[in-house]
């Protein structure tokens, strides 16, 4: 299929009872189902297509969903249920008319929407709304007014997004581990998408965790990650000089955080790998102190403690094809992911040839 026609590429070959339709989505007895039986006026009938086994849900309707429909409280409650059942990945298409205000209202279906942006990202905030612009958008004077992607590497020709230890790519991560109030997820909306590249890849961190042996799970359960925003930003700046870093005052206001390497989801009860992103500067047994000299080195030089290798050694397994979905964006796509159940990574594109503009809200606390 051509790239625009490939709605989603499931990295795992579907079960024998399923087949790939012309849109590239897995179809079969467990892959597609109608969700809504309500006949109320204006309420759409939702059709769910699962993208890799039970992971990832593309939700559609005929006629296509509109911003007005997805803002309905009853539709929002139904979408949230699908989100949990599909492992924390919910995808909608065709919402090109969605406004920033509507994105914020839609995000509130899933929890409290963060109102203040942290660190050096304020310049990328859309006016009047708690929406962050990401990509390579510039103003009339050529100044960057979006947060550039931390991932610049293209996916390989076969489209596989599995982590490669030899070059530490793709940059798989969980958002917000470094924060005092850790976000439960994000809504990510596509305003402009490159014709090539710029896919976002998602991994089922709960299924990946469940695939580990009991001995491995017991050992990892006793560990926690130390995550620092200053370390995150400095590490990325070493690859991308234009990436913003924290001022001394911002660093003091964003101290390192300790997070468990494995987290039990409060709504589903499933345990998932957690606590890993570019802010993870070391991994220690729970409660073990980390001295300030080491923290300064991690934050100011972007150096990573060798103990982070514990997590990196797992990534190739957690991001194996059986657990991942690659999403090729179109304008009007909207994805909601759950940090407590998934990992994700971006991929690169030709930034001199294409403009990419994404809007993101951050969801702090589930209602």
C-alpha positions as CSV (number, residue, x, y, z in Angstrom):
1,X,0.0,0.0,0.0
2,X,1.2,3.6,-0.5
3,X,2.3,5.5,2.6
4,X,-0.8,7.7,2.8
5,X,-3.1,4.7,2.6
6,X,-1.3,2.8,5.4
7,X,-3.4,4.0,8.3
8,X,-1.3,2.1,10.8
9,X,1.5,-0.4,10.6
10,X,1.3,-3.1,13.2
11,X,4.8,-4.4,13.7
12,X,3.4,-7.9,14.6
13,X,2.0,-10.1,11.9
14,X,-1.7,-10.5,12.7
15,X,-3.2,-13.8,13.8
16,X,-4.2,-16.3,11.2
17,X,-7.9,-15.5,11.8
18,X,-7.3,-11.8,10.9
19,X,-6.2,-10.1,7.7
20,X,-4.8,-6.8,6.6
21,X,-7.3,-4.6,4.8
22,X,-6.4,-2.2,2.1
23,X,-6.0,0.6,4.7
24,X,-3.3,-1.4,6.4
25,X,-5.3,-1.9,9.6
26,X,-5.6,-5.3,11.2
27,X,-9.1,-6.7,10.7
28,X,-10.7,-9.8,12.1
29,X,-12.9,-11.1,14.9
30,X,-11.0,-9.2,17.6
31,X,-9.8,-6.3,15.5
32,X,-13.0,-4.4,14.7
33,X,-16.1,-3.9,16.6
34,X,-18.9,-1.4,17.0
35,X,-18.9,0.2,20.4
36,X,-21.9,2.4,20.7
37,X,-25.5,1.2,20.8
38,X,-27.0,4.5,21.8
39,X,-29.6,5.9,19.4
40,X,-29.5,9.4,21.0
41,X,-29.6,12.3,18.5
42,X,-26.1,13.5,17.5
43,X,-24.2,10.6,19.2
44,X,-22.0,8.8,16.7
45,X,-21.7,5.0,16.5
46,X,-18.1,4.3,17.2
47,X,-16.2,1.6,15.4
48,X,-13.0,0.4,17.0
49,X,-10.1,-1.2,15.1
50,X,-7.3,-2.7,17.2
51,X,-3.9,-2.2,15.7
52,X,-1.7,-5.0,17.2
53,X,-3.6,-7.7,19.1
54,X,-5.4,-5.8,21.8
55,X,-3.0,-2.8,21.8
56,X,-3.9,0.5,20.2
57,X,-7.4,1.5,19.1
58,X,-8.3,3.5,16.0
59,X,-11.8,4.8,16.5
60,X,-13.9,5.8,13.5
61,X,-17.5,6.6,12.6
62,X,-19.5,6.9,9.5
63,X,-19.9,9.8,8.7
64,X,-16.5,10.8,10.2
65,X,-16.3,12.2,13.7
66,X,-16.4,15.9,14.2
67,X,-15.0,18.2,16.9
68,X,-18.5,18.8,18.2
69,X,-19.2,15.1,18.6
70,X,-15.9,14.2,20.4
71,X,-16.5,17.0,22.9
72,X,-19.8,15.3,24.1
73,X,-19.5,14.0,27.6
74,X,-21.1,10.6,26.7
75,X,-18.7,10.2,23.8
76,X,-15.8,11.2,25.9
77,X,-16.6,8.6,28.6
78,X,-16.9,5.9,25.9
79,X,-13.5,7.0,24.4
80,X,-11.9,6.8,27.8
81,X,-13.1,3.3,28.4
82,X,-11.7,2.3,25.0
83,X,-8.4,4.0,25.9
84,X,-8.0,1.8,29.0
85,X,-9.0,-1.4,27.2
86,X,-6.6,-0.8,24.3
87,X,-3.6,-0.5,26.5
88,X,-3.5,3.3,26.6
89,X,-3.4,4.3,22.9
90,X,-6.5,5.9,21.4
91,X,-6.4,7.4,17.9
92,X,-9.0,9.5,16.0
93,X,-8.8,10.7,12.4
94,X,-10.2,13.6,10.3
95,X,-10.4,16.3,13.0
96,X,-8.6,19.0,10.9
97,X,-11.0,21.7,12.1
98,X,-10.2,21.1,15.8
99,X,-9.3,24.4,17.5
100,X,-6.8,24.7,20.4
101,X,-9.6,25.4,22.8
102,X,-11.4,22.3,21.6
103,X,-8.2,20.2,22.1
104,X,-8.1,21.4,25.7
105,X,-11.8,20.5,26.2
106,X,-11.3,17.1,24.6
107,X,-8.3,16.4,26.8
108,X,-10.4,17.0,29.9
109,X,-12.3,13.8,29.1
110,X,-9.2,11.9,30.3
111,X,-8.2,14.0,33.3
112,X,-7.0,17.4,34.6
113,X,-5.3,19.4,31.9
114,X,-2.1,21.1,32.9
115,X,-2.3,24.8,32.7
116,X,1.3,25.9,33.2
117,X,4.2,24.8,31.0
118,X,7.5,24.1,32.6
119,X,11.1,24.8,31.9
120,X,12.3,26.4,28.6
121,X,9.1,25.6,26.7
122,X,7.0,28.7,27.4
123,X,8.0,30.3,24.0
124,X,6.3,27.3,22.2
125,X,3.0,27.8,24.0
126,X,0.0,28.7,21.9
127,X,-1.5,32.1,22.9
128,X,-4.2,31.9,25.6
129,X,-4.4,28.1,26.0
130,X,-2.3,25.4,27.7
131,X,-1.2,23.9,24.4
132,X,2.4,23.3,23.4
133,X,3.5,23.5,19.8
134,X,6.1,20.9,18.7
135,X,8.0,20.5,15.5
136,X,10.0,22.9,13.4
137,X,7.7,25.9,13.1
138,X,9.3,29.3,12.9
139,X,7.9,32.9,13.0
140,X,8.3,35.5,10.4
141,X,11.7,36.4,11.6
142,X,12.9,32.8,11.4
143,X,12.8,32.2,15.2
144,X,11.9,28.7,16.3
145,X,8.5,28.9,18.1
146,X,8.0,25.1,18.6
147,X,9.9,22.5,20.7
148,X,12.0,20.5,18.3
149,X,11.8,16.7,18.4
150,X,14.3,14.9,20.5
151,X,14.3,12.2,17.9
152,X,16.1,12.9,14.6
153,X,16.9,9.4,13.3
154,X,14.7,8.0,10.5
155,X,13.2,4.6,10.9
156,X,15.0,1.9,8.9
157,X,13.7,0.9,5.5
158,X,11.7,-2.0,6.9
159,X,9.9,0.4,9.3
160,X,10.9,-1.5,12.4
161,X,11.0,0.7,15.5
162,X,12.7,-1.8,17.9
163,X,15.3,-0.3,20.1
164,X,18.9,-0.7,18.8
165,X,21.4,-0.8,21.7
166,X,24.4,-0.1,19.4
167,X,23.2,3.4,18.5
168,X,20.6,4.0,21.3
169,X,17.9,4.6,18.7
170,X,15.0,5.1,18.6
171,X,14.7,7.3,21.7
172,X,12.0,5.4,23.6
173,X,10.6,7.1,26.7
174,X,7.9,7.8,29.2
175,X,6.9,11.5,29.5
176,X,7.3,13.5,32.6
177,X,9.2,11.1,34.9
178,X,11.3,14.0,36.1
179,X,8.3,16.1,37.3
180,X,6.9,16.5,40.8
181,X,3.4,16.1,39.4
182,X,3.9,13.3,36.9
183,X,1.5,13.5,34.0
184,X,-0.7,10.5,33.3
185,X,-0.7,11.1,29.5
186,X,-1.0,13.5,26.6
187,X,-3.2,14.4,23.7
188,X,-1.2,14.9,20.5
189,X,-2.9,16.6,17.5
190,X,-1.4,16.9,14.0
191,X,-1.7,20.3,12.3
192,X,0.9,19.6,9.6
193,X,2.7,16.3,8.8
194,X,5.7,15.6,6.5
195,X,5.0,13.4,3.6
196,X,7.9,11.2,4.7
197,X,9.1,10.2,8.1
198,X,8.0,11.8,11.4
199,X,6.1,8.6,12.6
200,X,5.3,8.2,16.2
201,X,5.9,4.7,17.6
202,X,4.1,3.2,20.7
203,X,5.0,0.2,22.8
204,X,2.8,-1.7,25.2
205,X,4.8,-1.4,28.3
206,X,2.4,-3.6,30.3
207,X,2.6,-6.5,27.9
208,X,6.3,-6.1,27.7
209,X,6.6,-6.3,31.5
210,X,4.4,-9.4,31.6
211,X,6.7,-11.1,29.1
212,X,9.6,-10.9,31.6
213,X,10.4,-13.9,33.8
214,X,9.2,-13.8,37.5
215,X,12.9,-13.5,38.6
216,X,13.5,-10.5,36.4
217,X,10.3,-8.8,37.6
218,X,11.3,-9.4,41.2
219,X,14.7,-7.9,40.7
220,X,13.4,-4.9,38.8
221,X,10.6,-4.2,41.2
222,X,13.3,-3.3,43.8
223,X,14.7,-0.5,41.6
224,X,13.9,3.1,41.1
225,X,15.0,5.6,38.5
226,X,16.4,9.1,39.3
227,X,15.0,11.4,36.7
228,X,16.1,15.0,36.1
229,X,14.7,17.6,33.7
230,X,18.1,19.4,33.6
231,X,19.8,16.2,32.6
232,X,17.1,15.5,30.0
233,X,17.5,18.9,28.3
234,X,21.3,19.0,28.4
235,X,21.5,15.4,27.0
236,X,19.3,16.4,24.1
237,X,21.1,19.7,23.5
238,X,24.3,17.7,22.9
239,X,22.6,16.3,19.9
240,X,20.5,19.3,19.0
241,X,22.2,22.6,19.9
242,X,19.0,24.6,19.4
243,X,17.2,22.6,22.2
244,X,16.5,24.8,25.2
245,X,18.1,24.1,28.6
246,X,17.2,25.2,32.1
247,X,18.4,28.4,33.8
248,X,19.9,27.9,37.3
249,X,16.7,29.1,38.7
250,X,14.6,26.7,36.6
251,X,16.9,23.8,37.6
252,X,16.4,24.7,41.3
253,X,12.7,24.7,40.8
254,X,12.8,21.3,39.1
255,X,14.8,19.0,41.3
256,X,15.4,15.3,40.4
257,X,12.6,12.9,41.1
258,X,12.6,9.2,42.1
259,X,10.2,7.0,40.3
260,X,9.6,3.2,40.3
261,X,11.0,1.2,37.4
262,X,7.6,-0.7,37.4
263,X,4.2,1.0,38.0
264,X,0.8,-0.5,38.7
265,X,-1.9,1.3,36.7
266,X,-4.6,2.5,39.2
267,X,-7.4,2.0,36.7
268,X,-6.6,-1.3,35.1
269,X,-4.4,-2.9,37.8
270,X,-1.8,-3.9,35.2
271,X,1.9,-3.4,35.9
272,X,4.1,-1.8,33.3
273,X,7.6,-0.7,32.8
274,X,7.9,3.0,33.8
275,X,10.4,5.6,34.8
276,X,12.6,5.7,31.7
277,X,13.2,8.7,29.4
278,X,16.1,11.0,28.5
279,X,15.8,12.5,32.0
280,X,16.8,9.1,33.6
281,X,20.3,9.7,34.9
282,X,20.8,6.7,37.1
283,X,19.0,3.6,38.5
284,X,19.4,2.6,42.1
285,X,17.9,0.2,44.7
286,X,14.8,1.9,46.2
287,X,15.9,4.5,48.8
288,X,19.6,4.6,47.9
289,X,20.9,8.1,48.1
290,X,22.6,9.9,45.1
291,X,25.3,12.5,46.0
292,X,25.1,16.0,44.7
293,X,28.4,15.9,42.9
294,X,27.1,13.1,40.7
295,X,23.8,14.9,40.2
296,X,25.7,18.0,39.1
297,X,27.6,16.0,36.6
298,X,24.5,14.4,35.2
299,X,22.7,17.7,34.9
300,X,25.4,20.0,33.6
301,X,27.3,17.7,31.4
302,X,24.5,15.5,30.2
303,X,26.4,12.4,31.4
304,X,24.4,9.2,32.1
305,X,25.3,6.8,34.9
306,X,26.3,3.2,33.8
307,X,23.4,1.9,35.9
308,X,20.9,3.2,33.3
309,X,22.1,0.3,31.2
310,X,19.8,-1.9,33.3
311,X,16.9,-0.2,31.6
312,X,18.5,0.0,28.2
313,X,19.1,-3.7,28.2
314,X,15.3,-4.2,28.5
315,X,14.3,-1.8,25.8
316,X,15.0,-4.1,22.9
317,X,12.7,-6.7,24.4
318,X,9.9,-4.3,25.5
319,X,9.9,-2.7,22.0
320,X,9.9,-5.9,20.0
321,X,7.5,-6.1,17.1
322,X,5.0,-8.1,19.2
323,X,4.4,-5.0,21.4
324,X,4.6,-2.0,19.1
325,X,2.6,0.1,16.7
326,X,4.0,2.7,14.2
327,X,1.7,5.6,13.5
328,X,2.0,7.6,10.2
329,X,0.5,11.0,10.8
330,X,-2.0,12.8,8.7
331,X,-3.3,16.3,9.3
332,X,-6.3,16.1,11.7
333,X,-5.1,13.0,13.5
334,X,-5.5,13.0,17.3
335,X,-3.8,10.5,19.6
336,X,-4.1,10.1,23.3
337,X,-1.5,8.0,25.1
338,X,-1.2,6.8,28.7
339,X,2.2,7.3,30.3
340,X,1.3,4.6,32.9
341,X,0.9,1.9,30.3
342,X,3.0,2.8,27.2
343,X,6.4,4.0,26.0
344,X,6.7,6.1,22.8
345,X,9.2,7.6,20.5
346,X,9.3,9.9,17.5
347,X,11.2,9.5,14.3
348,X,13.1,11.9,12.1
349,X,12.2,13.7,8.9
350,X,13.8,16.1,6.4
351,X,13.4,19.4,8.4
352,X,14.7,21.5,5.5
353,X,12.0,20.1,3.1
354,X,9.0,19.7,5.4
355,X,7.1,21.5,8.1
356,X,5.8,19.6,11.0
357,X,3.4,21.1,13.5
358,X,1.9,19.2,16.4
359,X,-0.2,20.5,19.3
360,X,0.1,18.8,22.7
361,X,-1.8,19.0,25.9
362,X,-0.6,17.3,29.1
363,X,-3.0,15.4,31.3
364,X,-2.0,15.4,35.0
365,X,-4.6,13.5,37.0
366,X,-7.3,11.1,36.0
367,X,-10.8,12.2,37.1
